[in-house]
Amino acid sequence: MFRRAMNDLIAWKTSPNRKPLVIRGARQVGKTWLMKEFAKTHYGKCAYINFENNERMASLFAGNLDIDRIVTALQIESDVVIDANNTLIVFDEVQEVPQALTSLKYFRENAPHYHVMAAGSLLGVALHPGTSFPIGKVDFLDLHPLDFLEFLDALGKADLANLIIIGDFRLISSFKGRFIDLLKQYYYIGGMPESVATFAASQDFTRVRQVQKRLLLAYEQDFSKHAPNEVVPRLRMLWNSIPTQLAKENRKFIYGLVRHGARAREYELALQWLLDCGLLHKVPRVTKPAIPLASYQDFKAFKLYMLDVGLLSAMSELDLKSLLKGERVFTEFKGALTEQFVLQQLMAGRQRAPFYWEITPFYWSSDKGTAEIDFVFQHSSAIVPLEVKAAENLQAKSLKSYRERFSPAVSLRCSLSDFRREEGLLNLPLYAINGLQDLLCQL
């Protein structure tokens, strides 16, 4: 299975200003696999340390954080002689021993010649506010579920993925039917590595759904394992409300749908916990699409999306018939799966080119709620509106209203229609949204 994040790891390894790298992401998005695969393909040796239930390592890092002392102990623990030039040191589940996270500061300051990589679920990292985090002493990489291009590659469709990468929209249109069929599959399967690997090996949607249900159960078990007892019931209620929230015509998050009469202050901790864990993505409203967008954020209005469209379809009990019957899957839940898909691709795009492609999505709606743009983001010195249409219908009244009011240099519309370029407006097929980065750079 190929992950484009591997290219970022290669750039990290060869950087003259390399710092210890912390890979962040929700559980089961492939952090451990990525680190081990990178070590196998780009280093001679790997000193892999798993800190979960590891009393020896807890004892080691509770003492003096002298790097020579630590490296000696790591060699004994991993049974690997560490060569600074050819060994990748991997700290896995590092949140279980917070002082190991602190030690990255000393690797950076006193022993920068070592190649050190750490990963830990945000479920754990978020729970140690007293940890001396090595701010400024580490690099970060956010790992998300497989995006649509990686999904195509995993299913042996690298030739189709390449058409999107090179932006050959004539050929993309010629294979539109194949792209749409694969996009339907992605809506159902999603990008969690185990789900994708299961389908690639078996072509069995039922087995995929079993994997997804098991993943969802594991997340809920993590609530009880890691969260404060008094927060767990609210975590569960908020988490389970997400499909209902997204099924609304207006997807603005409403606390009253979590529990009748619920108030924001009652669920703030639960919400922040889920966001820190990477299980949810928050898209705030802006009152005005101007630079910088964050300055115009409406802190009382936001949307919540899940980390993966396949898990959303599993939570929503989307059946296989919805996948197979025409294009019904694209309009299920009033197009909620389509918005989730687009948001997921935008977030995944950040990991592929962190040095020149930073996108933080917001949404815009008029004060009276008569118009709404699904996503707006800053690209260079421009604010780009992105309207998402679930099918081929190109009637985008909100986008028309937005353009008349704010006169953006470029506007985007994603739908099942073919690529087309009009004056100041690009229509990008949903299945080609991963080509958005290069397309914008050409404008």
C-alpha positions as CSV (number, residue, x, y, z in Angstrom):
1,M,0.0,0.0,0.0
2,F,1.5,3.3,-1.1
3,R,1.1,6.4,1.1
4,R,2.1,9.8,-0.4
5,A,3.2,10.8,3.1
6,M,6.3,8.6,2.3
7,N,7.5,11.5,0.1
8,D,7.3,13.8,3.1
9,L,9.4,11.4,5.2
10,I,12.0,11.2,2.5
11,A,12.2,15.0,2.5
12,W,12.5,15.0,6.3
13,K,15.3,12.5,6.2
14,T,17.4,14.5,3.8
15,S,16.6,17.9,5.3
16,P,19.8,19.7,6.6
17,N,17.7,21.1,9.4
18,R,16.0,17.8,10.4
19,K,14.3,17.7,13.8
20,P,12.7,14.7,15.5
21,L,9.5,14.0,13.7
22,V,6.1,13.5,15.4
23,I,3.4,11.8,13.3
24,R,-0.1,12.8,14.5
25,G,-3.4,11.1,13.6
26,A,-6.3,9.1,14.8
27,R,-5.9,5.5,15.8
28,Q,-5.7,3.1,12.9
29,V,-4.8,5.5,10.2
30,G,-1.5,3.7,9.5
31,K,1.1,5.6,11.6
32,T,2.9,2.4,12.8
33,W,2.9,0.9,9.3
34,L,4.2,4.0,7.8
35,M,7.1,4.4,10.2
36,K,8.1,0.7,9.9
37,E,7.8,0.7,6.1
38,F,9.9,3.9,5.9
39,A,12.6,2.3,8.0
40,K,12.6,-0.9,5.9
41,T,12.9,1.0,2.6
42,H,15.2,3.9,3.6
43,Y,17.4,2.7,6.5
44,G,19.6,-0.3,7.2
45,K,18.1,-0.8,10.7
46,C,15.2,0.2,12.8
47,A,15.2,0.6,16.6
48,Y,11.5,0.2,17.2
49,I,10.2,0.9,20.7
50,N,6.5,0.5,21.7
51,F,5.8,2.4,24.9
52,E,2.4,0.8,25.5
53,N,2.4,-1.1,28.8
54,N,6.2,-0.9,28.8
55,E,7.4,-0.5,32.4
56,R,11.1,-0.7,31.4
57,M,10.8,2.4,29.2
58,A,8.6,4.2,31.7
59,S,11.4,3.7,34.3
60,L,14.1,4.7,31.9
61,F,12.5,8.0,30.9
62,A,11.5,8.8,34.5
63,G,15.2,9.2,35.2
64,N,18.0,11.4,33.7
65,L,17.3,12.3,30.1
66,D,20.9,12.1,29.1
67,I,20.9,11.0,25.4
68,D,23.9,8.6,25.6
69,R,22.2,6.8,28.5
70,I,18.9,6.7,26.6
71,V,20.5,5.4,23.4
72,T,22.2,2.6,25.3
73,A,18.9,1.5,26.8
74,L,17.2,1.7,23.5
75,Q,19.8,-0.6,22.0
76,I,19.1,-3.1,24.7
77,E,15.3,-2.8,24.4
78,S,15.2,-3.1,20.6
79,D,18.1,-5.5,20.3
80,V,19.5,-3.2,17.6
81,V,22.9,-1.6,17.5
82,I,22.1,2.0,16.7
83,D,24.2,3.6,14.0
84,A,23.3,7.3,13.9
85,N,23.7,7.4,10.1
86,N,21.7,4.3,9.2
87,T,19.2,3.6,11.9
88,L,15.8,5.0,12.4
89,I,14.7,5.3,16.0
90,V,11.0,4.9,16.4
91,F,9.0,5.7,19.5
92,D,5.5,4.3,19.1
93,E,2.5,5.1,21.4
94,V,4.8,7.7,22.8
95,Q,1.9,9.3,24.7
96,E,2.1,6.4,27.2
97,V,5.4,7.7,28.5
98,P,5.2,11.5,28.4
99,Q,8.9,12.0,29.3
100,A,9.8,10.2,26.1
101,L,8.1,13.0,24.3
102,T,10.0,15.5,26.3
103,S,13.3,13.7,25.4
104,L,12.9,14.7,21.8
105,K,14.0,18.2,22.8
106,Y,17.3,16.8,24.0
107,F,17.7,14.7,20.9
108,R,17.4,17.9,18.9
109,E,19.6,20.0,21.0
110,N,22.3,17.5,22.0
111,A,22.2,14.8,19.4
112,P,20.7,16.0,16.1
113,H,22.6,13.4,14.2
114,Y,20.2,10.7,15.3
115,H,17.1,10.1,13.1
116,V,14.2,10.0,15.6
117,M,10.5,9.5,14.7
118,A,7.6,9.3,17.2
119,A,3.9,8.6,16.9
120,G,1.0,8.5,19.2
121,S,-2.7,8.6,19.0
122,L,-4.1,12.0,19.9
123,L,-6.3,10.1,22.2
124,G,-3.3,9.9,24.5
125,V,-1.3,13.0,23.7
126,A,-4.3,15.2,24.5
127,L,-4.5,13.7,28.0
128,H,-1.1,15.0,29.4
129,P,-1.4,18.7,29.8
130,G,1.5,18.7,32.3
131,T,3.9,17.2,29.8
132,S,6.8,19.5,28.9
133,F,6.2,19.4,25.1
134,P,9.3,20.2,23.0
135,I,7.7,23.1,21.2
136,G,10.0,24.3,18.3
137,K,12.2,21.3,18.7
138,V,10.2,18.8,16.6
139,D,8.6,18.6,13.1
140,F,5.1,17.4,12.6
141,L,3.3,15.3,10.0
142,D,-0.4,14.8,10.1
143,L,-1.5,11.4,8.8
144,H,-5.1,11.0,7.5
145,P,-7.0,8.0,6.0
146,L,-6.1,7.2,2.4
147,D,-7.3,9.8,0.0
148,F,-9.1,8.9,-3.2
149,L,-5.8,8.8,-5.2
150,E,-4.2,6.4,-2.7
151,F,-7.4,4.3,-2.7
152,L,-7.2,4.0,-6.5
153,D,-3.6,3.0,-6.2
154,A,-4.4,0.4,-3.5
155,L,-7.0,-1.2,-5.8
156,G,-4.6,-1.5,-8.7
157,K,-5.9,1.6,-10.5
158,A,-2.8,3.6,-10.5
159,D,-3.3,4.5,-14.2
160,L,-6.6,6.2,-13.4
161,A,-5.0,8.0,-10.4
162,N,-2.2,9.3,-12.7
163,L,-4.8,10.9,-15.0
164,I,-5.9,13.0,-12.1
165,I,-2.4,13.8,-11.0
166,I,-1.4,15.1,-14.5
167,G,-4.8,16.8,-15.0
168,D,-5.7,15.2,-18.3
169,F,-9.3,16.1,-18.2
170,R,-10.1,14.8,-21.7
171,L,-9.1,11.3,-20.8
172,I,-10.7,11.7,-17.3
173,S,-14.0,12.4,-19.1
174,S,-13.6,9.4,-21.3
175,F,-13.4,7.2,-18.2
176,K,-16.0,9.0,-16.3
177,G,-18.1,5.9,-15.7
178,R,-15.2,4.0,-14.2
179,F,-14.3,7.0,-11.9
180,I,-17.9,7.2,-10.7
181,D,-18.1,3.5,-9.9
182,L,-14.8,3.7,-7.9
183,L,-16.0,6.9,-6.2
184,K,-19.1,5.0,-5.0
185,Q,-16.9,2.3,-3.6
186,Y,-14.8,4.9,-1.8
187,Y,-18.0,6.4,-0.2
188,Y,-18.8,3.0,1.2
189,I,-15.2,1.7,2.0
190,G,-13.6,5.0,2.9
191,G,-9.8,5.4,3.5
192,M,-9.1,3.5,6.7
193,P,-6.1,1.3,5.8
194,E,-7.6,-1.9,7.1
195,S,-10.9,-1.3,5.3
196,V,-9.1,-0.7,2.0
197,A,-6.7,-3.6,2.4
198,T,-9.7,-5.9,3.2
199,F,-11.5,-4.9,0.1
200,A,-8.4,-5.0,-2.1
201,A,-7.8,-8.6,-1.0
202,S,-11.4,-9.9,-0.9
203,Q,-13.6,-7.6,-3.0
204,D,-16.2,-8.3,-0.3
205,F,-18.2,-5.3,0.9
206,T,-19.7,-7.3,3.8
207,R,-16.2,-7.9,5.2
208,V,-15.4,-4.2,4.9
209,R,-18.4,-3.3,6.9
210,Q,-17.4,-5.8,9.6
211,V,-14.0,-4.1,9.8
212,Q,-15.6,-0.6,10.0
213,K,-17.9,-1.7,12.8
214,R,-15.0,-3.1,14.7
215,L,-13.1,0.2,14.3
216,L,-16.1,2.2,15.5
217,L,-16.4,-0.1,18.5
218,A,-12.7,0.3,19.3
219,Y,-13.0,4.1,19.3
220,E,-15.9,3.9,21.7
221,Q,-13.9,1.6,24.0
222,D,-11.1,4.2,23.9
223,F,-13.6,6.7,25.3
224,S,-14.0,4.6,28.4
225,K,-10.3,3.8,28.6
226,H,-8.8,7.2,28.3
227,A,-11.4,9.9,28.9
228,P,-12.4,11.2,32.4
229,N,-15.3,9.2,33.6
230,E,-17.6,12.2,33.9
231,V,-17.0,13.1,30.2
232,V,-17.6,9.6,28.7
233,P,-21.4,9.8,28.4
234,R,-21.2,13.2,26.7
235,L,-18.5,11.9,24.4
236,R,-20.7,9.0,23.3
237,M,-23.8,11.2,22.8
238,L,-21.9,13.8,20.8
239,W,-20.0,11.2,18.7
240,N,-23.2,9.3,17.9
241,S,-25.0,12.5,16.9
242,I,-22.7,13.3,13.9
243,P,-24.7,11.4,11.3
244,T,-27.9,13.2,12.4
245,Q,-26.1,16.5,12.3
246,L,-24.8,16.0,8.8
247,A,-28.2,14.7,7.5
248,K,-29.7,18.1,8.1
249,E,-30.2,20.5,5.1
250,N,-28.2,23.0,7.1
251,R,-25.3,21.1,8.6
252,K,-24.4,23.7,11.2
253,F,-23.8,21.8,14.5
254,I,-26.7,22.0,16.9
255,Y,-26.2,20.9,20.6
256,G,-29.9,20.3,20.9
257,L,-29.5,17.3,18.6
258,V,-27.0,15.7,21.0
259,R,-29.5,15.9,23.8
260,H,-32.7,17.9,24.2
261,G,-31.9,21.2,26.0
262,A,-28.1,20.6,25.8
263,R,-25.9,23.7,26.1
264,A,-22.5,24.3,24.6
265,R,-20.7,24.6,27.9
266,E,-21.8,21.1,28.8
267,Y,-20.1,19.6,25.8
268,E,-17.1,21.8,25.2
269,L,-14.7,19.3,26.8
270,A,-16.1,16.3,25.0
271,L,-15.9,18.2,21.7
272,Q,-12.4,19.3,22.2
273,W,-11.4,15.8,23.2
274,L,-12.8,14.3,20.0
275,L,-11.1,17.1,17.9
276,D,-7.7,16.5,19.6
277,C,-8.0,12.8,18.9
278,G,-8.4,13.4,15.2
279,L,-11.8,11.7,15.2
280,L,-13.7,14.8,14.1
281,H,-12.8,17.8,11.9
282,K,-14.3,21.2,12.8
283,V,-15.2,23.7,10.0
284,P,-16.0,27.1,11.5
285,R,-18.2,29.7,9.9
286,V,-16.8,33.1,8.8
287,T,-18.9,36.2,8.6
288,K,-16.9,37.7,5.8
289,P,-14.6,36.0,3.2
290,A,-11.6,38.2,3.7
291,I,-7.9,37.8,4.6
292,P,-7.1,36.4,7.1
293,L,-10.1,34.2,7.3
294,A,-9.5,33.3,11.0
295,S,-10.1,36.9,11.9
296,Y,-13.7,36.7,10.7
297,Q,-14.5,33.4,12.4
298,D,-17.9,33.1,14.1
299,F,-17.1,31.1,17.2
300,K,-20.7,30.1,17.8
301,A,-21.3,28.5,14.4
302,F,-19.5,25.5,13.0
303,K,-19.9,22.1,11.2
304,L,-18.4,18.8,12.4
305,Y,-17.2,16.1,10.0
306,M,-15.8,12.7,10.8
307,L,-12.3,11.5,9.9
308,D,-13.5,9.1,7.3
309,V,-16.4,8.9,4.8
310,G,-16.5,5.1,5.1
311,L,-16.9,5.2,8.9
312,L,-19.7,7.8,8.4
313,S,-21.5,5.5,6.0
314,A,-21.1,2.6,8.5
315,M,-22.4,4.7,11.4
316,S,-25.3,5.9,9.1
317,E,-26.1,2.2,8.2
318,L,-25.8,2.9,4.5
319,D,-26.7,-0.3,2.8
320,L,-25.1,-1.9,-0.2
321,K,-28.1,-1.3,-2.4
322,S,-27.6,2.5,-2.0
323,L,-24.1,1.9,-3.4
324,L,-25.3,-0.1,-6.4
325,K,-28.4,1.8,-7.4
326,G,-27.5,4.4,-9.9
327,E,-26.1,7.6,-8.3
328,R,-28.3,7.4,-5.2
329,V,-25.2,7.2,-3.0
330,F,-24.3,10.8,-3.9
331,T,-27.6,12.2,-2.7
332,E,-28.0,10.0,0.4
333,F,-28.4,12.1,3.6
334,K,-29.0,15.2,1.5
335,G,-25.5,15.0,0.1
336,A,-23.8,14.7,3.5
337,L,-21.5,11.9,2.3
338,T,-20.3,14.1,-0.6
339,E,-19.5,17.0,1.6
340,Q,-17.7,14.6,4.0
341,F,-15.7,13.2,1.0
342,V,-14.7,16.7,-0.2
343,L,-13.6,17.8,3.3
344,Q,-11.6,14.6,3.7
345,Q,-9.7,15.2,0.4
346,L,-9.0,18.8,1.4
347,M,-7.6,17.7,4.7
348,A,-5.5,14.9,3.2
349,G,-4.1,17.3,0.7
350,R,-2.3,19.1,3.5
351,Q,-0.1,16.2,4.2
352,R,1.1,15.8,0.6
353,A,2.7,19.2,0.2
354,P,3.1,20.9,3.6
355,F,5.6,23.4,2.5
356,Y,3.4,25.2,-0.1
357,W,-0.1,23.8,0.3
358,E,-1.7,24.8,3.6
359,I,-5.5,24.8,3.6
360,T,-7.7,25.4,6.6
361,P,-11.3,25.1,5.5
362,F,-14.1,27.4,6.7
363,Y,-17.6,27.9,5.5
364,W,-19.6,31.1,4.8
365,S,-23.3,31.8,5.2
366,S,-25.2,35.1,4.9
367,D,-26.4,36.6,8.1
368,K,-30.0,35.7,7.2
369,G,-29.1,32.2,6.2
370,T,-30.3,32.7,2.6
371,A,-27.0,31.7,1.0
372,E,-24.2,29.4,2.1
373,I,-20.9,28.2,0.6
374,D,-19.8,24.8,1.7
375,F,-16.1,25.6,2.0
376,V,-14.0,28.7,1.7
377,F,-10.2,28.7,2.1
378,Q,-7.3,31.0,1.6
379,H,-5.0,30.3,-1.4
380,S,-2.0,32.6,-1.7
381,S,-3.6,36.1,-1.4
382,A,-7.1,35.0,-2.5
383,I,-10.1,33.6,-0.8
384,V,-11.5,30.7,-2.8
385,P,-15.2,29.6,-2.5
386,L,-15.9,25.9,-3.1
387,E,-19.5,24.8,-3.7
388,V,-20.2,21.1,-3.5
389,K,-23.0,19.5,-5.6
390,A,-23.9,15.9,-4.9
391,A,-24.9,15.0,-8.5
392,E,-24.7,16.6,-12.0
393,N,-27.0,19.5,-11.1
394,L,-25.0,22.7,-11.6
395,Q,-27.7,25.1,-10.2
396,A,-25.6,26.8,-7.5
397,K,-27.7,29.7,-6.4
398,S,-25.6,30.3,-3.3
399,L,-22.4,30.5,-5.3
400,K,-24.0,32.9,-7.8
401,S,-25.1,35.1,-4.9
402,Y,-21.6,34.9,-3.3
403,R,-19.9,35.9,-6.6
404,E,-22.2,38.8,-7.2
405,R,-21.5,40.0,-3.6
406,F,-17.8,39.5,-3.2
407,S,-16.4,39.2,-6.8
408,P,-13.8,36.4,-6.1
409,A,-11.0,36.0,-8.6
410,V,-11.8,32.3,-8.9
411,S,-14.7,30.2,-7.7
412,L,-14.9,26.4,-7.6
413,R,-17.8,24.0,-8.0
414,C,-17.4,20.3,-7.4
415,S,-20.0,17.9,-9.0
416,L,-20.3,14.9,-11.1
417,S,-20.3,17.0,-14.3
418,D,-17.2,17.1,-16.4
419,F,-14.4,19.6,-16.0
420,R,-15.3,23.0,-17.5
421,R,-13.7,26.4,-17.2
422,E,-16.0,29.5,-17.4
423,E,-15.2,33.1,-16.6
424,G,-13.9,33.0,-13.1
425,L,-15.5,29.7,-12.4
426,L,-14.1,26.2,-12.5
427,N,-16.2,23.0,-12.4
428,L,-14.1,20.2,-11.1
429,P,-15.4,16.6,-11.1
430,L,-15.8,15.2,-7.6
431,Y,-13.5,12.3,-8.5
432,A,-10.8,14.7,-9.6
433,I,-10.7,17.0,-6.6
434,N,-7.3,15.7,-5.6
435,G,-6.0,17.6,-8.6
436,L,-7.2,20.9,-7.1
437,Q,-3.8,21.8,-5.7
438,D,-2.0,21.8,-9.1
439,L,-5.0,23.4,-10.8
440,L,-5.0,26.4,-8.5
441,C,-1.2,26.8,-8.8
442,Q,-1.7,27.2,-12.6
443,L,-4.1,30.1,-12.2
